[in-house]
Every structure is written in structure tokens, then in C-alpha cells.
Amino acid sequence: MQKSGKHDDWLIGSRNGTPVDLHNLVARVIRPHVDGNIKCVRCKKVPKASQHQWKSLYAGRRCAATLAIQRTGGNFAVAQRLLRHKSLKTTLDVYNKGLTDLALQQGMEQAYPTAKQLES
């Protein structure tokens, strides 16, 4: 990853220092690793099929946001930052699928710590 001279964002860079074309990234790197039938231009190998079905980069974005929310115990601010939403309301409207089991457990542990947690 590299910084673009024109932007403050992080971009995936191409070999010539420009932002990577996402269609090329999918066709030349991601699909070979998912499908396993063509050579990847990055690793120069024909990888084994991944046993997963390719959806889209947007599906990957949604998955990353959902995992960030779950792994942080329901902290939607982390997902907001990851997705670069200006408003937390946008993140909550799109990704608020209810309280995850992990978030409930972590919230209960914070509200009602066990004796063992109090000792440490």
C-alpha cells in the first residue's frame, strides 16, 4: 500500500506507482486464488481453488465491516472509520443487524465483572 500524492487516503498501488485498477486486481490476483484455474500475476503460481464462491469487492467490504463490529464487541465506530462513513448514522442504518452474541457477552462482562476479572 502506498500514499497517493493527490489524496490523503491509502490506495493499493500498481507497479508503476499509480492506484491499482480494481477490475485488473480482481481478474489477475483475486479470481485466480478463488477459482484456481489461472496463474496469478502477483505470486506467479496457479493456486488451488479456494472452495469459496467469488461475489464482489463490495461483498468483501460488507464482510470486513461486519467482522470489525463483531470482533470489537459491537463497536460501530470502528466500522464507521474503516468504511470512511462521515456519519455513524450511515453505518448504523446499513450494518445494524442486532446485537451480536459476542457483543452481548462482552457487554455483560463489563457491566458485571466476575471475581476472577476483578482480581486482575
N, C-alpha and C positions, 0 to 999 in steps of 0.2 A: 504494500500500500504506500501511497505517497501523497504529499500535499500538491494540490494544483496551484499554480501561480495566480490564477484568476479568482479562485474561490477559497473560502475558509474551511471547506468540507474536506473530508478524506475521500479519495477516489481510488478505485482499483486501477492501477496504471498498466498501460500496454508496454511493449518492448521499446517503443520509441518515445516514451515519456508523456504520452497523451492519455486521457481517460480511455479505458477499455470499452470496446463496443460490446454491449451485453448480449446481442444476438450471436456474435462470434464466440464469446465466452461460453455460452450455453452449448453451441454446436461443436466447438473444438475441445472443450475441457469437461463440462458437466455431463453432457449426454454420453460421451464415451465411458465415463465411470458408472453411469446409471445403466446403460444398455449393454456395455461390454462387448461391442462388436466392431469398434473402430479405434484407431490409435489416437491417444490424447496428445495434443501438441505440447502440453506443458511437461508431462512426465515421460513422453516418448515411448509409452507402452500401450498395449491393448489390454486394458484391465478386465477382470472378471465382472460379470453383470452383478449389480448390487442387490438384486431381489426387490427393489423398490420401483414404483412407477413414477416417472417424471411428471410433475404437474406444471409448475411455473416458478419464476423467481418471486412473484408476488405471494405464492403459497409459502415459499420459504421465509419471506418477510413476516407473514402472519404467524408461522410456526415459531420463529425466533422471538417474536413479541410474546406469544403465549407462554413459551418456556421461561422467558425472563420474568414474567408475572408469577408463574408458579414457583420458580426457584428462589425468588426473593420474598416468598410468603405473601404474595398479593400486592406487592409494591408497584402500583401502576405508573409511578413517576419514573421508574427505571425504563419501562416500556415506552413511555412518552419520549424520553430522551433518545432512546435507541431508534425510534421511528421518526424522530425530529418533528413531532406534532407541536404546534405553537401552544395549543390549549390542551390541558389534561382532559377536558370535556370530550374532545375528539377521541382520545384513547379510550376513555370510559365508555363512550357510546358504541364504539366498534368492538372493543375487546372485553367488555364486562360481561362475562358469561356466568357470573355467580362466583361465590366463594369457593376456592379450591380446597380439597381436603388438607393439603399441606399448609395453606394459609390459615385455616381454622385451627389446626394443631399448633402452629407457631404462635398464633394469637392467644390461644388458651394458655400456652406455656409462659407467655409474657405476663398475662393477667393473673395467673395462678401458678407461680413457680413451685416446683416440688422442693422438698427438703434438700435433696441432693444438689439441685441447681442453686439453692441459697447458700450452700456450703462453699461453692467455688467462686 
